[in-house]
Amino acid sequence: MMKLYYAPGACSLSPHISLHEAGADFEIVRVDTKTHRTETGADYKAVNPKGCVPALVLESGEVVTEGAAVVQYIADRFPAAKLAPENGTLARTRLQEQLNFISSELHKAFSPLFDPTASPDAKEAATLQVAKRLTHVESLLADGRPYLLGEVFSVADAYLFTVVNWSSGTGIALTQWPHLAAYMQRIGTRPAVRSAMQAEGLVAA
């Protein structure tokens, strides 16, 4: 059985959602990202020396890290779930394009807002960067597409939902991005999303 190491509400929520969407057989292990200890007291760095989540341990014992890589592995492992376009297609490149944007631009922009040592100026600058990235996403969704790539839910949606969900805890209201706000409500009602969030204690069961 695969094993997903996660921290509640962190970017590891994205592969957690993806595993549920795929109908995979897996277990989850909570990690304290400050102490790098698992819920059983084990040293998480023995699993992932980088110390960050997610880490997906396969049945073979191999470990996959980095969110964008983990969710693509899940999509390819369970092709019937159609969580990613086929490899070698332009559509797959578009998926990778979105995953890279979320990872390097949106996810990174949020980071200072979670840093207790960041100055007020740094946090203000980060808020402006997040707003700029969310405005880009709003422009994509303005054509009425239900999901980031179009008509079909993909692992990019799991990742985008996870990161944009941080807005509620950082004082960024989505009211100025109505298409994105509607998107978040739509994704949040998916059974796989609810199951993952309930398992992480983010919403009531």
RATA-V980388 format. One record per residue. N is the residue number from 1. PHI is phi in whole degrees, 0 to 359 (none if undefined). Layout:
# RATA-V980388
N,PHI  N,PHI
This chain:
# RATA-V980388
1,none  2,288  3,227  4,256  5,268  6,217  7,235  8,306  9,77  10,284  11,297  12,293  13,297  14,298  15,293  16,298  17,299  18,298  19,296  20,294  21,300  22,281  23,71  24,284  25,264  26,205  27,233  28,242  29,230  30,283  31,236  32,270  33,286  34,274  35,264  36,60  37,243  38,277  39,297  40,264  41,90  42,286  43,281  44,294  45,294  46,287  47,269  48,230  49,303  50,288  51,82  52,256  53,258  54,270  55,223  56,246  57,266  58,277  59,301  60,283  61,98  62,296  63,242  64,250  65,235  66,73  67,309  68,296  69,286  70,298  71,291  72,289  73,299  74,299  75,299  76,286  77,289  78,236  79,298  80,297  81,284  82,54  83,270  84,205  85,294  86,295  87,299  88,86  89,258  90,297  91,299  92,293  93,298  94,297  95,298  96,297  97,302  98,291  99,299  100,292  101,298  102,299  103,290  104,273  105,254  106,280  107,304  108,296  109,298  110,287  111,309  112,299  113,288  114,255  115,266  116,295  117,268  118,290  119,286  120,304  121,296  122,295  123,292  124,295  125,296  126,295  127,300  128,294  129,293  130,300  131,300  132,297  133,292  134,292  135,296  136,296  137,298  138,303  139,294  140,291  141,282  142,294  143,277  144,94  145,298  146,283  147,229  148,300  149,266  150,136  151,267  152,240  153,297  154,225  155,297  156,296  157,291  158,299  159,288  160,298  161,302  162,300  163,287  164,295  165,298  166,292  167,300  168,295  169,266  170,240  171,76  172,256  173,279  174,272  175,299  176,280  177,234  178,299  179,293  180,291  181,299  182,293  183,300  184,298  185,295  186,295  187,293  188,295  189,269  190,295  191,304  192,294  193,293  194,298  195,297  196,294  197,292  198,294  199,297  200,268  201,75  202,271  203,222  204,290  205,287
